[in-house]
Amino acid sequence: MPEPLSRRDLIARTVPALAAGSTLLAAAQAYGADAAPAEKAAMPKSVVLDLLRQAVEGDKYVLPKLPYSPDALEPHIDAQTMTLHHDKHHAAYVANLNKAIAGLAKLREGEEIVPATLAGLTRDISFNAGGHIFHTIFWGTMGVGSPFSDRMLAIYAAITKQYGSEKAFQAHFSAVALGVKGSGWAVAFYEPLADRILITDTGDQDNRIIPTATPILLLDVWEHAYYLKYQNKRADYIKAWWNVVNWGEVDALYNVARTMSGKTA
């Protein structure tokens, strides 16, 4: 009888959104309390890695705490939106992910695996795991921190070399975010084969980035992320959001992704 899959193996094999973050998950383990000193020393410090370690306890997924107070991003993102977004929407993804995992276990206990039930649970896992991991990264890449103009950041050199300027990168990313049909995300990700940063969108919370790539900057453009303050003015929300991007954390994730891919940090 084959050995049962671990939770990490199960997710890496069946959930695109979480598999896309596998580099960060591996880095989070390397940065964890049980890691060897040499591993810790080699890994850039990161709020997101800390949040990812908080995102699971034992065999359950859990809601990590916001790394700042709900009003910390005012006036660009209001405290009420942050509270509802984190405490209600993100929490629901966590609860439904655990429910779907339990549902799969129960399904396997039956005499046969019903294809329609399996398909529904598989979809539930993909959707809710995407919501859990994407939001965890999203919270960690916002807050008071380094501006993009800090030329000491490796991400500054990478973006200006590839896109020509901060303005050009932001215009490209903003256009992707504005163009999302319905609900979804804009995602900038590190692609290790060509050692470059690419931008894409998602449908709902399903991943569309290249396999082996690592998300380093995400913007949630579901209406619940901005409607209380900006109503239907998504463009205004996107413009305001750039004021709360913590480029020091984006830089940390970029360096983590390159380190884990064997590139020079």
C-alpha positions as CSV (number, residue, x, y, z in Angstrom):
1,M,0.0,0.0,0.0
2,P,1.5,3.4,-1.0
3,E,2.5,5.9,1.7
4,P,-0.2,8.5,2.3
5,L,0.6,11.9,0.8
6,S,1.7,14.6,3.2
7,R,-0.4,17.8,3.2
8,R,2.3,19.7,1.4
9,D,2.6,16.9,-1.3
10,L,-1.1,16.9,-1.8
11,I,-1.3,20.6,-2.3
12,A,1.8,20.7,-4.6
13,R,0.2,18.0,-6.8
14,T,-3.4,19.2,-6.9
15,V,-3.5,22.9,-6.3
16,P,-2.0,25.2,-8.9
17,A,-2.1,28.4,-6.8
18,L,-0.3,26.9,-3.9
19,A,2.1,24.9,-6.1
20,A,3.1,28.3,-7.6
21,G,4.1,29.4,-4.2
22,S,6.0,26.3,-3.4
23,T,9.3,28.2,-3.6
24,L,8.1,30.5,-0.9
25,L,6.8,27.7,1.2
26,A,10.1,25.9,1.0
27,A,11.9,29.1,1.9
28,A,9.5,29.6,4.8
29,Q,10.6,26.2,6.1
30,A,14.2,27.1,5.6
31,Y,13.6,30.3,7.6
32,G,11.7,28.5,10.3
33,A,12.5,27.9,14.0
34,D,13.9,24.4,13.3
35,A,16.1,25.4,10.4
36,A,19.8,25.1,10.6
37,P,21.7,28.4,11.3
38,A,23.4,28.2,7.9
39,E,20.0,28.0,6.2
40,K,18.6,30.9,8.1
41,A,21.7,33.0,7.3
42,A,21.3,32.3,3.6
43,M,17.6,33.3,3.5
44,P,16.6,37.0,3.2
45,K,14.3,38.1,6.1
46,S,10.7,38.3,4.9
47,V,7.3,39.2,6.4
48,V,5.6,37.0,3.9
49,L,7.7,33.9,4.8
50,D,6.7,34.5,8.5
51,L,3.1,34.8,7.5
52,L,3.3,31.6,5.4
53,R,4.6,29.7,8.4
54,Q,1.6,31.0,10.4
55,A,-0.8,29.8,7.6
56,V,-0.9,26.2,8.8
57,E,-0.8,24.5,12.2
58,G,-0.5,20.8,12.3
59,D,-2.9,19.4,9.8
60,K,-5.1,22.5,9.6
61,Y,-4.8,25.7,7.6
62,V,-5.2,28.8,9.8
63,L,-5.6,32.5,9.2
64,P,-2.4,34.4,9.9
65,K,-2.6,37.7,11.7
66,L,-2.3,40.9,9.8
67,P,1.3,42.2,10.2
68,Y,0.0,45.7,11.0
69,S,-3.2,47.2,12.4
70,P,-6.2,47.4,10.1
71,D,-5.9,51.2,9.9
72,A,-2.2,51.2,9.0
73,L,-2.9,51.6,5.3
74,E,-5.2,54.6,5.7
75,P,-6.2,56.7,3.8
76,H,-5.4,54.5,0.7
77,I,-7.1,51.3,2.1
78,D,-9.6,51.9,4.8
79,A,-9.7,50.0,8.1
80,Q,-13.2,48.7,7.6
81,T,-12.3,47.2,4.3
82,M,-9.1,45.6,5.8
83,T,-11.0,44.1,8.7
84,L,-13.8,42.6,6.5
85,H,-11.3,41.5,3.9
86,H,-9.0,39.7,6.4
87,D,-11.4,38.6,9.1
88,K,-14.3,37.5,6.9
89,H,-13.2,36.9,3.3
90,H,-9.7,35.4,4.0
91,A,-11.0,33.5,7.0
92,A,-13.8,32.0,4.8
93,Y,-11.2,30.7,2.3
94,V,-9.3,29.0,5.2
95,A,-12.4,27.4,6.6
96,N,-13.6,26.2,3.2
97,L,-10.1,24.8,2.4
98,N,-10.1,22.7,5.5
99,K,-13.7,21.6,4.8
100,A,-12.8,20.5,1.3
101,I,-9.7,18.6,2.5
102,A,-11.9,16.8,5.0
103,G,-14.4,16.1,2.3
104,L,-11.8,14.4,0.2
105,A,-10.8,12.2,3.1
106,K,-14.4,11.2,3.6
107,L,-14.9,10.6,-0.1
108,R,-12.0,8.1,-0.1
109,E,-13.6,6.2,2.7
110,G,-16.6,5.3,0.6
111,E,-16.9,2.2,-1.7
112,E,-16.2,4.3,-4.7
113,I,-15.1,7.8,-5.6
114,V,-17.9,9.7,-7.3
115,P,-16.4,11.7,-10.1
116,A,-18.8,14.6,-9.8
117,T,-18.1,14.9,-6.1
118,L,-14.4,14.6,-6.6
119,A,-14.4,17.3,-9.3
120,G,-16.3,19.7,-7.0
121,L,-14.0,19.1,-4.1
122,T,-10.9,19.5,-6.3
123,R,-12.3,22.8,-7.5
124,D,-13.0,23.9,-4.0
125,I,-9.4,23.1,-2.9
126,S,-8.0,25.1,-5.8
127,F,-10.2,28.1,-5.3
128,N,-9.8,28.3,-1.5
129,A,-6.1,27.4,-1.4
130,G,-5.6,30.1,-4.0
131,G,-7.4,32.6,-1.8
132,H,-5.5,31.6,1.3
133,I,-2.0,31.8,-0.2
134,F,-2.6,34.8,-2.5
135,H,-4.0,36.8,0.5
136,T,-1.2,35.8,2.8
137,I,1.3,37.1,0.3
138,F,-0.8,40.2,-0.4
139,W,-0.9,41.3,3.3
140,G,2.8,40.8,3.6
141,T,3.7,43.0,0.6
142,M,1.9,46.0,1.9
143,G,2.7,48.4,4.8
144,V,5.2,51.1,5.7
145,G,8.5,50.2,4.2
146,S,11.0,50.9,1.5
147,P,9.9,53.0,-1.5
148,F,10.6,51.7,-5.0
149,S,13.0,54.6,-5.5
150,D,15.5,53.0,-3.0
151,R,18.2,52.2,-5.5
152,M,19.8,49.8,-3.0
153,L,17.0,47.3,-3.7
154,A,17.8,44.5,-6.1
155,I,14.2,44.7,-7.4
156,Y,14.8,48.2,-8.5
157,A,17.7,47.2,-10.7
158,A,15.8,44.2,-12.1
159,I,12.6,46.2,-12.9
160,T,14.3,49.2,-14.4
161,K,16.6,47.0,-16.5
162,Q,13.7,44.9,-17.9
163,Y,10.9,47.5,-18.0
164,G,12.9,50.7,-18.5
165,S,11.5,52.6,-15.5
166,E,9.3,52.3,-12.5
167,K,6.6,54.2,-14.4
168,A,6.6,51.7,-17.2
169,F,6.4,48.8,-14.8
170,Q,3.5,50.3,-12.8
171,A,1.7,51.2,-16.0
172,H,1.9,47.6,-17.3
173,F,0.9,46.1,-13.9
174,S,-1.9,48.6,-13.5
175,A,-3.3,47.9,-17.0
176,V,-3.3,44.2,-16.2
177,A,-5.1,44.8,-12.9
178,L,-7.7,47.1,-14.5
179,G,-8.3,44.6,-17.3
180,V,-9.2,41.7,-15.1
181,K,-12.6,40.5,-16.2
182,G,-14.8,40.3,-13.1
183,S,-12.9,39.0,-10.1
184,G,-9.2,38.2,-9.9
185,W,-5.7,39.3,-9.3
186,A,-2.8,41.0,-11.0
187,V,0.5,39.2,-10.3
188,A,4.1,40.0,-10.9
189,F,6.2,36.9,-10.7
190,Y,9.8,35.8,-10.9
191,E,10.5,33.3,-13.7
192,P,13.8,31.5,-12.9
193,L,14.6,30.0,-16.3
194,A,15.1,33.4,-17.9
195,D,15.8,35.2,-14.6
196,R,13.1,37.8,-15.3
197,I,10.0,39.3,-13.8
198,L,6.7,38.8,-15.7
199,I,3.2,40.1,-15.1
200,T,-0.1,38.2,-15.6
201,D,-3.7,38.1,-14.2
202,T,-5.8,35.4,-12.7
203,G,-9.4,34.3,-13.1
204,D,-10.9,34.2,-9.6
205,Q,-8.0,32.8,-7.6
206,D,-6.7,30.3,-10.1
207,N,-3.0,30.5,-11.0
208,R,-1.8,31.4,-14.5
209,I,1.8,31.9,-13.8
210,I,4.5,29.8,-15.5
211,P,5.4,26.6,-13.6
212,T,8.4,27.0,-11.2
213,A,7.7,30.8,-11.1
214,T,7.2,32.6,-7.8
215,P,4.7,35.4,-7.1
216,I,6.4,38.5,-5.6
217,L,3.8,41.2,-6.0
218,L,0.0,40.7,-6.0
219,L,-3.0,43.0,-6.2
220,D,-6.5,41.8,-5.3
221,V,-9.1,43.3,-7.6
222,W,-12.1,41.5,-6.3
223,E,-14.7,44.1,-5.5
224,H,-14.6,43.2,-1.8
225,A,-11.1,44.5,-1.7
226,Y,-12.1,48.1,-2.6
227,Y,-15.8,48.6,-3.0
228,L,-16.5,50.3,0.4
229,K,-14.2,53.1,-0.3
230,Y,-13.9,53.2,-4.1
231,Q,-17.3,51.8,-5.2
232,N,-16.9,50.8,-8.9
233,K,-13.8,53.0,-9.4
234,R,-11.2,50.2,-9.7
235,A,-8.7,52.5,-11.4
236,D,-8.7,54.8,-8.3
237,Y,-8.1,51.9,-6.0
238,I,-5.2,50.6,-8.2
239,K,-3.6,54.1,-8.2
240,A,-4.0,54.4,-4.4
241,W,-2.6,50.9,-3.8
242,W,0.8,51.8,-5.1
243,N,1.2,54.1,-2.1
244,V,1.1,51.1,0.3
245,V,3.4,48.7,-1.5
246,N,6.3,47.8,0.7
247,W,9.1,47.5,-1.9
248,G,11.5,46.2,0.8
249,E,9.3,43.1,1.1
250,V,8.9,42.7,-2.6
251,D,12.7,42.9,-2.8
252,A,13.0,40.2,-0.1
253,L,10.7,37.9,-2.1
254,Y,12.6,38.6,-5.2
255,N,15.9,37.7,-3.5
256,V,14.3,34.6,-1.9
257,A,13.1,33.4,-5.3
258,R,16.5,33.9,-6.9
259,T,18.2,32.2,-3.9
260,M,16.0,29.2,-4.0
261,S,16.4,29.0,-7.8
262,G,20.2,28.9,-7.5
263,K,20.8,32.5,-8.8
264,T,23.0,35.0,-7.1
265,A,20.8,37.0,-4.6
